[in-house]
Amino acid sequence: MSAGRIGCMTTPAQGSRIPEGALYACDNSKFGSDGRGRYWPGAEAWFAWLRRTVERYGPDRCLWALAPDEPFDAAGTLTESLPWLARIRDLGVPAAYAAQDGCDAPGLLPWDDFDVLFLAGSTEWKLGPVAEQLAREAKSRGKGVHMGRVNSRIRLGIAEWFGCDSADGTYLAFGPDKNLPKLLSWLDELDGRPSLVGGTHPPRPGRTVIGSACASRPRPTQHA
């Protein structure tokens, strides 16, 4: 964590303590560990938690905070997120916006209002060509890109290919002593992989993996 390759994801329901000096990111629990938002506390309670978290750990270590969304619903996410994006920025941290299936339709991505594109949505969508196109567009606009639910070497490689600055998942939450060395070896492998134009990929500054207790820097960064 001190090297910035692995950070901490925190949510309103976790009550996680961020290790000293570690990067962190703030999810909103709208999807949650049950996939149904069971732990979503409501918008005002969520924002009060977010404010306390940023005040406690500082905005400089925060990779991003995810605005409230409507999982798998692009139009609903726009309605949920818009009132909160500026308020997140006012806390001094990057505002992340959840990209859902169908968000490439005209008017459903408020590009000027967020700093990090969070690839959410269904598994098929987030690994598909539309998500890749949006990730590359986000990078061309100077935005950070994050992919959620990344729990395998294959998926981490897809996130890398899309240009994601960070990714998250629950891989480290289960058997961290066994899985941490594997995760670090995946990052080493990606950092040293030959590129299509010769040479190897230099380590990308701020690429981070975030676990369900952990994140990465994009200023936006990867989550395990």
C-alpha positions in Angstrom: 0.0 0.0 0.0 2.8 2.4 0.8 4.0 2.1 -2.9 0.5 3.1 -4.1 -0.1 -0.1 -6.1 -2.8 -1.3 -3.7 -5.2 0.9 -1.9 -8.4 0.6 0.2 -12.0 0.7 -0.8 -14.4 1.9 1.8 -18.2 2.1 1.9 -20.8 3.4 4.3 -21.5 -0.1 5.6 -17.9 -1.3 6.1 -16.6 1.0 8.8 -13.1 0.2 7.4 -10.1 1.9 8.9 -7.7 3.2 6.2 -4.1 2.3 7.0 -1.8 5.2 7.5 -0.5 6.6 4.2 -2.7 4.3 2.1 -4.7 5.6 -0.9 -8.4 5.0 -0.6 -11.6 5.3 -2.7 -15.2 5.7 -1.6 -17.9 3.4 -3.0 -21.5 4.2 -2.2 -23.0 0.7 -1.5 -25.7 1.1 -4.1 -24.7 -2.2 -5.5 -23.2 -3.6 -2.4 -21.9 -7.1 -1.5 -25.3 -8.6 -2.1 -25.7 -6.9 -5.5 -29.0 -5.3 -4.4 -27.9 -2.3 -2.5 -29.0 -3.7 0.9 -26.5 -1.5 2.7 -27.3 1.7 1.0 -28.1 4.1 3.9 -29.9 6.8 1.8 -28.4 9.8 0.1 -28.1 12.2 3.0 -26.6 9.6 5.3 -24.2 8.5 2.6 -23.0 12.1 2.0 -22.5 12.7 5.7 -20.4 9.5 5.9 -18.4 10.7 2.8 -17.7 14.0 4.4 -16.5 12.5 7.6 -14.3 10.0 5.7 -12.6 12.7 3.7 -12.2 14.9 6.8 -10.6 12.0 8.7 -8.2 10.7 6.0 -7.7 13.8 3.9 -8.7 14.6 0.3 -5.1 14.1 -1.0 -5.2 10.4 -0.4 -8.7 9.9 -1.9 -8.7 8.6 -5.4 -12.3 9.3 -6.0 -15.8 9.1 -4.5 -18.6 7.4 -6.5 -21.8 9.4 -6.8 -25.1 7.5 -6.1 -26.1 5.5 -9.1 -28.9 3.1 -10.2 -27.2 -0.2 -11.0 -27.7 -1.5 -14.5 -29.9 1.6 -15.3 -28.2 4.3 -17.3 -31.0 6.9 -17.2 -31.7 6.2 -13.6 -28.0 6.7 -12.8 -28.0 10.1 -14.5 -30.9 11.2 -12.3 -29.4 9.8 -9.1 -25.9 11.2 -9.7 -26.3 14.7 -11.1 -27.3 16.4 -7.8 -24.2 15.0 -6.1 -21.3 15.3 -8.5 -20.5 19.0 -7.7 -20.9 18.3 -3.9 -18.3 15.6 -4.1 -15.9 17.9 -5.9 -16.6 20.5 -3.2 -15.0 18.1 -0.7 -11.8 18.3 -2.7 -11.9 14.8 -4.2 -12.5 13.5 -7.7 -16.1 12.7 -8.5 -16.7 9.2 -10.1 -19.7 8.4 -12.3 -21.0 4.9 -12.8 -21.2 3.9 -16.5 -24.1 1.5 -17.0 -25.4 -0.6 -19.8 -26.9 1.8 -22.4 -25.1 5.0 -21.1 -23.6 5.6 -24.6 -27.0 6.9 -25.7 -27.0 10.7 -26.3 -27.2 12.8 -23.2 -26.6 10.0 -20.6 -23.0 10.8 -19.8 -22.4 14.2 -18.1 -18.8 14.4 -19.1 -18.1 17.9 -17.8 -19.5 17.0 -14.3 -17.3 14.1 -13.3 -13.6 13.3 -13.1 -13.5 9.4 -13.1 -15.5 7.1 -15.3 -16.4 4.0 -13.2 -17.2 1.0 -15.5 -20.1 -0.6 -13.7 -23.1 -2.3 -15.3 -23.4 -5.9 -16.2 -20.3 -8.1 -16.6 -21.0 -8.6 -20.3 -21.3 -4.9 -20.9 -18.3 -3.7 -18.9 -16.0 -6.2 -20.7 -17.4 -5.3 -24.1 -16.6 -3.0 -27.0 -18.9 -0.1 -25.8 -17.2 0.1 -22.4 -13.8 -0.1 -24.1 -14.8 2.8 -26.4 -16.0 4.9 -23.5 -12.9 4.2 -21.4 -10.7 5.4 -24.3 -12.9 8.5 -24.8 -12.6 9.2 -21.1 -8.9 9.1 -21.3 -8.8 11.4 -24.3 -10.9 13.9 -22.3 -8.4 13.8 -19.4 -10.6 11.7 -17.1 -9.6 8.7 -14.9 -11.1 5.3 -15.6 -11.9 2.6 -13.0 -13.3 -0.9 -13.5 -15.4 -2.6 -10.8 -15.6 -6.3 -9.9 -12.1 -7.3 -11.1 -11.2 -10.6 -9.5 -9.0 -12.5 -12.0 -5.8 -12.1 -14.0 -7.9 -12.1 -17.2 -10.2 -9.4 -16.1 -7.3 -7.3 -14.8 -5.7 -7.6 -18.2 -8.8 -6.4 -19.8 -8.9 -3.4 -17.5 -5.3 -2.7 -18.4 -6.1 -3.0 -22.1 -9.0 -0.5 -21.8 -6.6 2.0 -20.2 -8.1 1.8 -16.7 -6.1 3.7 -14.0 -7.6 1.5 -11.2 -9.8 -1.5 -10.6 -11.5 -3.1 -7.6 -12.8 -6.4 -6.4 -13.0 -8.8 -3.5 -10.1 -11.0 -4.4 -8.0 -9.9 -1.4 -10.8 -10.2 1.0 -10.7 -14.0 0.7 -7.4 -15.5 1.8 -5.3 -12.3 1.6 -2.1 -14.1 2.7 -2.4 -16.4 -0.3 -3.9 -14.0 -2.8 -1.8 -10.9 -2.2 1.4 -12.5 -3.7 -0.7 -13.6 -6.7 -2.2 -10.1 -7.2 1.3 -8.5 -7.0 2.6 -11.0 -9.5 -0.3 -10.0 -11.9 0.7 -6.4 -11.6 4.4 -7.2 -12.2 3.4 -9.2 -15.2 1.4 -6.4 -16.7 4.1 -3.8 -16.0 6.7 -6.0 -17.8 4.5 -7.2 -20.7 6.0 -6.5 -24.1 4.1 -3.8 -26.0 2.9 -4.1 -29.6 5.5 -1.5 -30.6 8.4 -3.1 -28.9 9.9 -2.8 -25.4 7.8 -3.3 -22.3 5.1 -1.2 -20.7 6.7 1.1 -18.2 5.0 1.0 -14.7 2.1 3.4 -15.0 2.2 6.0 -12.3 -0.7 5.5 -9.9 -1.9 2.2 -11.3 -3.6 0.7 -8.3 -5.6 -2.3 -7.3 -8.3 -1.8 -4.7 -9.8 -4.6 -2.6 -13.2 -4.6 -0.8 -11.1 -3.2 1.9 -8.8 -1.7 -0.6 -8.0 1.1 -4.3 -5.7 3.1 -6.8 -4.9 6.7 -7.9 -6.4 8.3 -10.9 -6.3 11.9 -10.0 -7.6 9.9 -10.4 -5.9 4.6 -9.5 -6.5 -0.3 -8.9 -8.6 -2.4 -6.4 -8.4 -6.1 -5.6 
